[in-house]
């Protein structure tokens, strides 16, 4: 191949490359979506755990929403007070007020109060036990006590007590929802910590049938609904259901005549102390 042919080939290839480079540069200018540089700065100020407790799918999205003004810094449950103020000052916005949410267990059926039909022998997870004769627990709605929720928690907010019930530490709980997903019996729920009136039972059995399986089961007697403010509690399928839209009407009176202590008033932590029940032992 002659030098002239080589030179022509190089010029053609160089021209083609230059043409594409120009086209790419023009396309970049025309199609580029501008992003506020503050988003990166705010994202770095967030914890980066992507727990989802704020309601956004991740810290990056939350940062975008903060910059757009549709969220407030205090909505991040993992930020300390100083961190919230720092972000608010950086963006020039109000810090806002966060409603502390915490995971609550809708069951108090520990090993000290529930009937156990058999000893479960198998993979030590609630998910596995739920598929094998309900883990040997008599109540089909009871906590299985094999700590799937504890293992799912990345914030050391759950520990198992001596009766096999998970205890949530409110100060550590970020309301990320991992325990909600981990429980095969859907016993965990996330609720504002100021909602203190809680029915710690999901059993749909009633009367003696419910109490024979668990000493702290809701028996559907309706006394709590009678004692509570009108409309605060109603009975559905034999189970007390609280209307939290009327939470301002709630007080401990509704718990006073519950024969099994299925409905409780929780100031901060559930199951802080779990003494053996005064009632007769479970068979």
C-alpha positions as a Python dict, from the first residue, in 0.01 Angstrom:
ca = {
    (1, 'X'): (0, 0, 0),
    (2, 'X'): (139, 335, -107),
    (3, 'X'): (204, 621, 141),
    (4, 'X'): (-63, 828, -36),
    (5, 'X'): (-325, 558, 18),
    (6, 'X'): (-232, 533, 385),
    (7, 'X'): (-258, 908, 430),
    (8, 'X'): (-601, 917, 266),
    (9, 'X'): (-722, 634, 493),
    (10, 'X'): (-597, 814, 804),
    (11, 'X'): (-767, 1137, 697),
    (12, 'X'): (-1096, 958, 629),
    (13, 'X'): (-1090, 776, 965),
    (14, 'X'): (-989, 1096, 1144),
    (15, 'X'): (-1270, 1284, 973),
    (16, 'X'): (-1526, 1020, 1067),
    (17, 'X'): (-1404, 1023, 1432),
    (18, 'X'): (-1415, 1403, 1445),
    (19, 'X'): (-1765, 1406, 1298),
    (20, 'X'): (-1895, 1158, 1557),
    (21, 'X'): (-1722, 1347, 1838),
    (22, 'X'): (-1894, 1668, 1731),
    (23, 'X'): (-2232, 1491, 1704),
    (24, 'X'): (-2189, 1339, 2051),
    (25, 'X'): (-2094, 1674, 2201),
    (26, 'X'): (-2394, 1844, 2043),
    (27, 'X'): (-2627, 1566, 2160),
    (28, 'X'): (-2487, 1594, 2511),
    (29, 'X'): (-2556, 1967, 2515),
    (30, 'X'): (-2906, 1928, 2377),
    (31, 'X'): (-3018, 1620, 2570),
    (32, 'X'): (-2838, 1661, 2901),
    (33, 'X'): (-3069, 1685, 3201),
    (34, 'X'): (-2942, 1943, 3446),
    (35, 'X'): (-2917, 1824, 3806),
    (36, 'X'): (-2896, 2053, 4103),
    (37, 'X'): (-2543, 2011, 4247),
    (38, 'X'): (-2689, 2043, 4597),
    (39, 'X'): (-2836, 1693, 4561),
    (40, 'X'): (-2490, 1532, 4584),
    (41, 'X'): (-2401, 1744, 4886),
    (42, 'X'): (-2722, 1660, 5069),
    (43, 'X'): (-2690, 1291, 4982),
    (44, 'X'): (-2348, 1290, 5149),
    (45, 'X'): (-2501, 1442, 5462),
    (46, 'X'): (-2759, 1162, 5488),
    (47, 'X'): (-2679, 829, 5661),
    (48, 'X'): (-2673, 633, 5334),
    (49, 'X'): (-2845, 328, 5479),
    (50, 'X'): (-3135, 340, 5232),
    (51, 'X'): (-3366, 206, 5503),
    (52, 'X'): (-3681, 357, 5349),
    (53, 'X'): (-3824, 471, 5684),
    (54, 'X'): (-3867, 824, 5548),
    (55, 'X'): (-4103, 691, 5283),
    (56, 'X'): (-3856, 728, 4997),
    (57, 'X'): (-3690, 427, 4830),
    (58, 'X'): (-3341, 545, 4923),
    (59, 'X'): (-3124, 828, 5054),
    (60, 'X'): (-3049, 958, 4704),
    (61, 'X'): (-3418, 997, 4622),
    (62, 'X'): (-3476, 1157, 4963),
    (63, 'X'): (-3197, 1405, 4889),
    (64, 'X'): (-3364, 1493, 4558),
    (65, 'X'): (-3695, 1548, 4739),
    (66, 'X'): (-3528, 1765, 5003),
    (67, 'X'): (-3373, 1986, 4737),
    (68, 'X'): (-3706, 2003, 4554),
    (69, 'X'): (-3874, 2114, 4878),
    (70, 'X'): (-4126, 1831, 4895),
    (71, 'X'): (-3970, 1678, 5207),
    (72, 'X'): (-3820, 1814, 5528),
    (73, 'X'): (-3489, 1700, 5682),
    (74, 'X'): (-3650, 1583, 6006),
    (75, 'X'): (-3834, 1312, 5813),
    (76, 'X'): (-3512, 1108, 5816),
    (77, 'X'): (-3544, 898, 6130),
    (78, 'X'): (-3171, 824, 6148),
    (79, 'X'): (-3046, 1181, 6152),
    (80, 'X'): (-2952, 1338, 6482),
    (81, 'X'): (-3082, 1682, 6576),
    (82, 'X'): (-2759, 1854, 6474),
    (83, 'X'): (-2755, 1675, 6137),
    (84, 'X'): (-3114, 1780, 6068),
    (85, 'X'): (-3026, 2142, 6145),
    (86, 'X'): (-2714, 2126, 5925),
    (87, 'X'): (-2914, 2009, 5623),
    (88, 'X'): (-3189, 2263, 5688),
    (89, 'X'): (-2934, 2544, 5712),
    (90, 'X'): (-2756, 2429, 5396),
    (91, 'X'): (-3079, 2427, 5198),
    (92, 'X'): (-3226, 2730, 5370),
    (93, 'X'): (-3544, 2545, 5466),
    (94, 'X'): (-3733, 2459, 5783),
    (95, 'X'): (-3605, 2150, 5960),
    (96, 'X'): (-3961, 2026, 6009),
    (97, 'X'): (-4096, 1792, 6271),
    (98, 'X'): (-4072, 1416, 6246),
    (99, 'X'): (-4329, 1180, 6387),
    (100, 'X'): (-4130, 904, 6554),
    (101, 'X'): (-4252, 566, 6431),
    (102, 'X'): (-4162, 235, 6584),
    (103, 'X'): (-4224, -132, 6511),
    (104, 'X'): (-4490, -284, 6735),
    (105, 'X'): (-4562, -655, 6779),
    (106, 'X'): (-4930, -744, 6768),
    (107, 'X'): (-4885, -1051, 6983),
    (108, 'X'): (-4793, -1113, 7346),
    (109, 'X'): (-4807, -1490, 7319),
    (110, 'X'): (-4471, -1591, 7457),
    (111, 'X'): (-4384, -1942, 7566),
    (112, 'X'): (-4513, -1866, 7918),
    (113, 'X'): (-4872, -1811, 7807),
    (114, 'X'): (-4930, -2012, 7489),
    (115, 'X'): (-5006, -2378, 7432),
    (116, 'X'): (-4731, -2571, 7252),
    (117, 'X'): (-4857, -2884, 7080),
    (118, 'X'): (-4513, -3014, 6996),
    (119, 'X'): (-4144, -2929, 6994),
    (120, 'X'): (-4033, -2796, 6657),
    (121, 'X'): (-3722, -2966, 6520),
    (122, 'X'): (-3593, -2826, 6196),
    (123, 'X'): (-3439, -2516, 6041),
    (124, 'X'): (-3434, -2255, 6316),
    (125, 'X'): (-3628, -1983, 6135),
    (126, 'X'): (-3984, -1861, 6170),
    (127, 'X'): (-4033, -1898, 5796),
    (128, 'X'): (-3942, -2266, 5806),
    (129, 'X'): (-4139, -2335, 6125),
    (130, 'X'): (-4452, -2169, 5985),
    (131, 'X'): (-4453, -2427, 5706),
    (132, 'X'): (-4417, -2724, 5942),
    (133, 'X'): (-4721, -2774, 6165),
    (134, 'X'): (-4709, -2404, 6259),
    (135, 'X'): (-4390, -2462, 6456),
    (136, 'X'): (-4577, -2657, 6721),
    (137, 'X'): (-4755, -2345, 6851),
    (138, 'X'): (-5124, -2395, 6925),
    (139, 'X'): (-5242, -2050, 6820),
    (140, 'X'): (-5226, -2005, 6445),
    (141, 'X'): (-5161, -1632, 6486),
    (142, 'X'): (-4894, -1646, 6758),
    (143, 'X'): (-4530, -1540, 6738),
    (144, 'X'): (-4313, -1840, 6650),
    (145, 'X'): (-4020, -1703, 6849),
    (146, 'X'): (-3733, -1809, 6622),
    (147, 'X'): (-3597, -1457, 6574),
    (148, 'X'): (-3628, -1391, 6201),
    (149, 'X'): (-3714, -1034, 6295),
    (150, 'X'): (-3409, -998, 6520),
    (151, 'X'): (-3178, -1121, 6245),
    (152, 'X'): (-3336, -889, 5989),
    (153, 'X'): (-3273, -578, 6200),
    (154, 'X'): (-2954, -390, 6111),
    (155, 'X'): (-2988, -142, 6396),
    (156, 'X'): (-2978, -369, 6704),
    (157, 'X'): (-3334, -261, 6777),
    (158, 'X'): (-3475, -609, 6846),
    (159, 'X'): (-3378, -875, 7095),
    (160, 'X'): (-3557, -1193, 7202),
    (161, 'X'): (-3669, -1209, 7563),
    (162, 'X'): (-3675, -1517, 7786),
    (163, 'X'): (-4019, -1618, 7660),
    (164, 'X'): (-3926, -1606, 7292),
    (165, 'X'): (-4091, -1273, 7215),
    (166, 'X'): (-3908, -1004, 7018),
    (167, 'X'): (-3862, -683, 7215),
    (168, 'X'): (-3824, -365, 7010),
    (169, 'X'): (-3604, -92, 7156),
    (170, 'X'): (-3774, 232, 7041),
    (171, 'X'): (-3460, 445, 7069),
    (172, 'X'): (-3283, 218, 6819),
    (173, 'X'): (-3577, 151, 6588),
    (174, 'X'): (-3574, 348, 6262),
    (175, 'X'): (-3905, 209, 6135),
    (176, 'X'): (-3726, 67, 5831),
    (177, 'X'): (-3981, -214, 5803),
    (178, 'X'): (-3737, -505, 5772),
    (179, 'X'): (-3899, -687, 6064),
    (180, 'X'): (-4240, -636, 5905),
    (181, 'X'): (-4117, -813, 5594),
    (182, 'X'): (-3936, -1086, 5789),
    (183, 'X'): (-4231, -1203, 6000),
    (184, 'X'): (-4420, -1485, 5822),
    (185, 'X'): (-4729, -1417, 6034),
    (186, 'X'): (-4747, -1042, 5971),
    (187, 'X'): (-4731, -965, 6342),
    (188, 'X'): (-4523, -649, 6315),
    (189, 'X'): (-4663, -311, 6222),
    (190, 'X'): (-4512, 38, 6212),
    (191, 'X'): (-4698, 304, 6407),
    (192, 'X'): (-4633, 647, 6557),
    (193, 'X'): (-4499, 611, 6909),
    (194, 'X'): (-4774, 835, 7044),
    (195, 'X'): (-5027, 564, 6957),
    (196, 'X'): (-5008, 399, 7297),
    (197, 'X'): (-5324, 189, 7298),
    (198, 'X'): (-5237, -145, 7136),
    (199, 'X'): (-5418, -475, 7090),
    (200, 'X'): (-5144, -734, 7128),
    (201, 'X'): (-5334, -1011, 6953),
    (202, 'X'): (-5441, -1104, 6601),
    (203, 'X'): (-5631, -1423, 6679),
    (204, 'X'): (-5974, -1451, 6519),
    (205, 'X'): (-6088, -1711, 6771),
    (206, 'X'): (-6325, -1598, 7045),
    (207, 'X'): (-6410, -1673, 7407),
    (208, 'X'): (-6279, -1986, 7577),
    (209, 'X'): (-6152, -2124, 7246),
    (210, 'X'): (-5907, -1835, 7215),
    (211, 'X'): (-5805, -1830, 7582),
    (212, 'X'): (-5744, -2205, 7592),
    (213, 'X'): (-5467, -2157, 7337),
    (214, 'X'): (-5326, -1835, 7478),
    (215, 'X'): (-5384, -1673, 7816),
    (216, 'X'): (-5338, -1323, 7674),
    (217, 'X'): (-5555, -1366, 7365),
    (218, 'X'): (-5835, -1126, 7278),
    (219, 'X'): (-6153, -1318, 7352),
    (220, 'X'): (-6385, -1076, 7174),
    (221, 'X'): (-6570, -981, 7493),
    (222, 'X'): (-6601, -617, 7382),
    (223, 'X'): (-6536, -462, 7724),
    (224, 'X'): (-6259, -241, 7583),
    (225, 'X'): (-6493, -104, 7318),
    (226, 'X'): (-6754, -34, 7586),
    (227, 'X'): (-6509, 150, 7811),
    (228, 'X'): (-6333, 349, 7539),
    (229, 'X'): (-6449, 676, 7387),
    (230, 'X'): (-6729, 623, 7132),
    (231, 'X'): (-6594, 503, 6798),
    (232, 'X'): (-6238, 453, 6919),
    (233, 'X'): (-6261, 72, 6931),
    (234, 'X'): (-6488, -161, 6741),
    (235, 'X'): (-6511, -538, 6734),
    (236, 'X'): (-6441, -704, 6400),
    (237, 'X'): (-6456, -1083, 6368),
    (238, 'X'): (-6421, -1111, 6743),
    (239, 'X'): (-6110, -892, 6760),
    (240, 'X'): (-6079, -541, 6903),
    (241, 'X'): (-5971, -292, 6635),
    (242, 'X'): (-5855, 60, 6725),
    (243, 'X'): (-5935, 357, 6502),
    (244, 'X'): (-5611, 553, 6529),
    (245, 'X'): (-5760, 850, 6346),
    (246, 'X'): (-5925, 912, 6684),
    (247, 'X'): (-5606, 856, 6881),
    (248, 'X'): (-5658, 1180, 7073),
    (249, 'X'): (-5949, 1006, 7249),
    (250, 'X'): (-5738, 712, 7365),
    (251, 'X'): (-5648, 659, 7730),
    (252, 'X'): (-5565, 363, 7958),
    (253, 'X'): (-5928, 323, 8068),
    (254, 'X'): (-5996, 93, 7773),
    (255, 'X'): (-5750, -160, 7918),
    (256, 'X'): (-5890, -167, 8269),
    (257, 'X'): (-6148, -446, 8231),
    (258, 'X'): (-5978, -664, 7969),
    (259, 'X'): (-5991, -1014, 8126),
    (260, 'X'): (-5675, -1133, 7949),
    (261, 'X'): (-5467, -813, 7921),
    (262, 'X'): (-5481, -842, 7543),
    (263, 'X'): (-5521, -466, 7506),
    (264, 'X'): (-5249, -259, 7671),
    (265, 'X'): (-5129, 98, 7716),
    (266, 'X'): (-4763, 120, 7610),
    (267, 'X'): (-4571, 430, 7709),
    (268, 'X'): (-4251, 341, 7528),
    (269, 'X'): (-4129, -19, 7504),
    (270, 'X'): (-4343, -328, 7477),
    (271, 'X'): (-4260, -623, 7703),
    (272, 'X'): (-4015, -418, 7911),
    (273, 'X'): (-4080, -658, 8196),
    (274, 'X'): (-4231, -999, 8137),
    (275, 'X'): (-4315, -1156, 8474),
    (276, 'X'): (-4487, -1492, 8483),
    (277, 'X'): (-4863, -1431, 8460),
    (278, 'X'): (-5057, -1452, 8784),
    (279, 'X'): (-5321, -1666, 8611),
    (280, 'X'): (-5292, -2042, 8608),
    (281, 'X'): (-5015, -2195, 8404),
    (282, 'X'): (-5079, -2294, 8045),
    (283, 'X'): (-5127, -2664, 8004),
}
